[in-house]
Amino acid sequence: MATAISANKAELIAIADAVAKEKLIDRMIVIEAMEDAIQRAARARYGAENDIRAKLDPQSGDLRLWRVVEVVEAVDDYFKQVSVVDAQKLQKGASVGDFIVDPLPPIEFGRIAAQAAKQVIFQKVRDAERECQFEEFKDRVGEIITGVVKRVEFGHVVVDLGRAEGVIRRDQQIPREVVRVNDRVRSLILSVRRENRGPQIFLSRAHPDFMKKLFAQEVPEIYDGIIEIKAAARDPGSRAKIGVISHDSSIDPVGACVGMKGSRVQAVVQELQGEKIDIIPWSPDTATFVVNALQPANVSRVVLDEEEDRIEVVVPDDQLSLAIGRRGQNVRLASQLTAKAIDILTEADASEKRQREFIERSEMFQNELDVDETLAQLLVAEGFGNLEEVAYVEVDEIASIEGLDEEIAAELQSRAQEALDRREEAAREERRALGVEDALADIPHLTEAMLVTLGKAGIKTLDDLADLATDELVQRKRAEPRRRGEDAPRRESRSEDKGGILAEYGLSEDQGNEIIMAARAHWFADENEAGEDAHADSEQ
């Protein structure tokens, strides 16, 4: 590049073409880099205070150098200004305010100037090359790419992708997989980021989408969209599950993915270093899909808990270890596949749990409704689980229970409502003892029990509540799958740091937004009042 500055016109253009071809960038970028280098060298020669421009003809190689000056009546800056009289020598008819060109003679570049110009051109070309790399790979996120292992640094694998380098970080590698320099590897383009040192391309061999893309390469029906992979979960290098569905009733999605004598799935397994893959028929029915996802274990029944976003699965005693899997692998993958927290119970566990809940609810009705044990147990047996259900259902629904009439039903509802009022009053006193402002009680959707929870979390004023984001307030907890032997208090402590402050109350995101906006309403009112006061002052 040092010779490029002092070369003749033909050589300049030839060098620009060669660099552009080698770096796969637009030749005009190289021409502009040369112009910038010449401008900097000229400013070093004539003075950095001058506004010097250079123009290199991309066809002929002719170089023009000039200084831009402003026409003024009285010159203050002799480097960037010229008087009206002197301006006429450069351009006839020039008037005050015009910017005119003062041609400069070509300059000879010394060793230092040539070296500086070389660095400028190298930097410009390098920046253009990096931008070109980013533009090439930014839209390829989610694709599988093949590269050659260039080096391994601190457990991270650097892959040569041809025009750029990618990195497979340690957590995105398949455990126990050994890669060596010059090995060819396939990986998923996980993300592409623009950084100062050039585009950073992060690759993955452990992501579930890598397995999905491999199946798309091996199974033509997936590539054509006839079969769709609806969900995938992986324990990289060990086991994986995918849920598939066919949009053509004549094609079996599981069979198509397995292939003749398992040829298709084996090709994917080999690429994933022997990872065992369970191919499961996907179903829009959550219960059915959960049963399929827990294969090879047999499931007796499934109970969905929509409020807690959990699924309780009951299995025979001899199927418990198979359903859970080694180190909880099977239930963990099934939970990831279905995006639901799964509780695995044996028949004995389920029976014990039902008995415990039956006793707890019966005792609650006895204490809160002041009824005998028989009536309390009758309510629980008919499906009533809390006071709200007794207080707010139709009277006929309670009266239709054998042995009860409308008079007893009305009395039960009255007692349930009184019990709820007592709870509300107790919660109100606790809320006030915590120092939670009464103004929060006027916010829609918030009950006294919710305000107590907010107070315990340190949210005691409208400003405290207004400062929260919606997900901090109502985002649902995402508890881990539970296995036999884990009691409820342990689960709560493990999940207490997940979800919003009011996650346990089942508020929707829309309700959360309403609460936050209602808490922020006084901010806007204060702004309006301040604006009106300022307007009144200006009128006075």
Secondary structure, 3 states (H helix, E strand, C coil): CHHHHHCCHHHHHHHHHHHHHHHCCCHHHHHHHHHHHHHHHHHHHHCCCCCEEEEECCCCCCEEEEEEEEEECCCCCCCCEEEHHHHHHHCCCCCCCCEEEEECCCCCCCHHHHHHHHHHHHHHHHHHHHHHHHHHHHHHCCCEEEEEEEEEECCEEEEECCCCEEEECHHHCCCCCCCCCCCEEEEEEEEEECCCCCCEEEEECCCHHHHHHHHHHHCHHHHCCCEEEEEEEEECCCEEEEEEEECCCCCCHHHHHHCHHHHHHHHHHHHCCCCEEEEEECCCCHHHHHHHHCCCCCCCEEEEECCCCEEEEEECHHHHHHHHCHHHHHHHHHHHHHCCEEEEEEHHHHHHHHHHHHHHHHHHHHHHHCCCHHHHHHHHHCCCCCHHHHHHCCHHHHHCCCCCCHHHHHHHHHHHHHHHHHHHHHHHHHHHHHCCCHHHHHCCCCCHHHHHHHHHCCCCCHHHHHCCCHHHHHCCCCCCCECCCCCHHHHHHHHCCCCCCCHHHCCCHHHHHHHHHHHHHHHHHHHHHHHHHHHHHHHC
